Amino acid sequence: MKAALGEHNHEGPGIRQVTSGYMTYVLPDKTVYAPGDFFFESGDINHTVFNKTDTPMVHVLFEILPVNLNGPSLIPVRHH
């Protein structure tokens, strides 16, 4: 299940928890989160996420979003 989510940020901050597998999180430093790990994401900082293993990675996101948000909370970074 190797996969990557390109550089992005979010509309709001939140807490994440990895429930299975391993998440390689680059913000800009690299951190590997394992099952049971929690971390806080401010939402306004560009980052990328990878699953560099053959094991599926699952995580739960709790985000604090603007009440008037109409659409996804993930914002892809556009490089010029």
SVG drawing of the C-alpha trace seen along z (x, -y; Angstrom):
<svg xmlns="http://www.w3.org/2000/svg" viewBox="-21 -31 35 36">
<polyline fill="none" stroke="black" stroke-width="0.4" points="0.0,0.0 2.9,-2.4 1.3,-5.8 2.0,-9.6 -0.2,-12.7 1.5,-15.6 2.3,-18.9 -0.8,-20.5 -2.2,-22.3 -5.6,-22.5 -8.4,-25.0 -8.1,-24.5 -6.0,-22.9 -6.6,-19.5 -5.5,-16.4 -4.5,-13.2 -4.1,-9.7 -2.6,-6.8 -4.7,-3.7 -2.7,-1.2 0.4,-1.2 3.1,-3.9 2.8,-7.5 5.9,-9.3 5.0,-13.0 7.3,-15.7 6.7,-19.2 9.6,-20.1 11.3,-17.7 10.5,-14.0 8.7,-12.1 7.4,-8.6 4.1,-8.0 3.2,-4.5 -0.2,-3.0 -1.5,-4.8 0.5,-8.0 -1.3,-11.3 0.0,-14.6 -1.3,-18.2 -1.3,-19.9 -1.8,-23.7 -3.3,-23.5 -1.5,-26.5 1.8,-24.8 2.6,-22.9 3.4,-19.2 3.4,-15.9 2.5,-12.4 3.8,-9.0 3.2,-5.4 6.5,-3.8 5.5,-0.3 3.4,2.4 1.0,2.3 -2.1,0.1 -1.9,-3.1 -5.1,-4.4 -5.4,-7.6 -8.3,-9.6 -8.5,-13.4 -10.3,-15.8 -10.3,-19.2 -11.5,-22.6 -13.0,-24.1 -14.6,-27.4 -18.4,-27.2 -18.9,-28.5 -16.5,-26.0 -18.2,-24.7 -15.9,-21.9 -12.8,-20.0 -10.5,-21.0 -7.4,-19.9 -5.7,-22.6 -3.2,-21.4 -0.1,-23.6 0.3,-25.2 3.9,-25.9 4.6,-28.5"/>
</svg>
